[in-house]
Amino acid sequence: MKVKVLSRNPDDYVRETKLDLQRVPRNYDPALHPFEVAREYVRALNATKLERVFAKPFLSSLDGHRDGVNCMAKHPKSLSTVLSGACDGEVKIWNLTKRQCIRTIQAHEGFVRGMCARFCGTSFFTVGDDKTVKQWKMEGPEYGEEEEPIHTILGKTVFTGIDHHWKEPVFATCGHQVDIWDEQRTSPKCSLTWGFDSISSVKFNPIETYLLGSCASDRNIVLYDMRKSTPLKKVILNMRTNTLCWNPMEAFIFTAANEDYNLYTFDMRFLESPVMVHMDHVSAVLDVDYSPTGKEFVSASFDKSIRIFPVDKGHSREVYHTKRMQHVITVKWTADNKYILCGSDEMNIRLWKANASEKLGVLAPREKAAMNYNQKLKEKFQFHPQIRRIAQHRHLPKSIYCQIKEQRIMREARRRKELNRRKHSKPGSVPFVPERKKHIVAVVK
């Protein structure tokens, strides 16, 4: 006689305590799950809808300035410290965890044109309309001490920007020309110039630290090597570039913010055409800053909004705006990749989440697992029309919405005109010019 007995290991299905989750055996054979894709699609759709429901990126506003915020700087060692300079010459140091100003300095007469922190974080530099470069202590003065700069350098012309070397006690200023200064000296080590126009911004490369990039008002982007006394090469665009920012992960890549509403990502080895043209703003782009991962950057524009662009995409993934926000002059991405700070004309600094629907605070393991699962589902179905429509939809201010509509009509008209011209011309006489080549005038080496 045969007897069949079920033999189960209780460890596989019995809970150790009442708080444990019930273990459910699951067979992964696809034949037993005929509706798997349909179910996953519904889950992806719900996850996309919930992402838009929970997208509340604005965190807080740091107010205290009495004039428009003109420039900002990050502390290299402290995540919670940020510096800001205003149009009335006032510099404020903020604590982001408490969201309050911890120190105020009357630094300059007139605008604070630029500021940067020293690589060790013990001091910072400011330049202003009063033709001075001043170095200040990061710590406040002792009881009874006067609030005075450590060093003051008086220049011959107005300085429009400043940036510090990432590893050495050297900084660069720009104005009539690019000057490289040693912290111990009151005259520049060397002066670099190419052309005779004023230079609006200068930036050190964070990886190849001897390289600098600058933007001049005669539409040039000029690259320099500190070890040489001559500039390397320059690219001339159709319109003026306001500022540029180097990618912190790829030494050769930089992004330039232009007056023609676009941003251009260049590889400095091949300046003949940009790697990518980023189009979405409807007014001049005034500032740009990379995320520490080097995969995205944020741009500030005269159209009263900030946008987040992936480096390899031509259109923004996110647009942030509020009713009260005016022209955004400066923007910074914090070093922990979680927040964005922007300073605008109406005297406020605003703090935003880099990922609009991200939940702040500690996440339970199950929450984390559910988030990762939803993220994978959204990636799997991202090109499905309905999911794509929900994920891409953004509410825009009426002014931006109308300008986007107007620009679309203008672009279509230009395309139609070119088609007609090509149709009625001799074959080959009207060449096809790709979008990337349209905006470059020349490259000079």
LINDA-V759372 format. One record per helix or strand. SS is the DSSP state (hx for helix, st for strand). FROM is the first residue (numbers start at 1). TO is the last residue. Records with the same first field share a line. If there is no record, write none. Layout:
# LINDA-V759372
SS->FROM-TO ; FROM-TO
This chain:
# LINDA-V759372
hx->10-12 ; 30-32 ; 36-53 ; 365-380 ; 385-392 ; 398-423 ; 435-438
st->58-63 ; 69-74 ; 81-86 ; 90-95 ; 100-106 ; 112-117 ; 123-128 ; 132-137 ; 151-154 ; 161-164 ; 170-174 ; 178-182 ; 190-192 ; 199-204 ; 211-216 ; 220-225 ; 231-237 ; 241-246 ; 253-258 ; 262-267 ; 270-270 ; 276-279 ; 285-290 ; 296-301 ; 306-310 ; 316-320 ; 328-333 ; 339-344 ; 348-353 ; 440-444
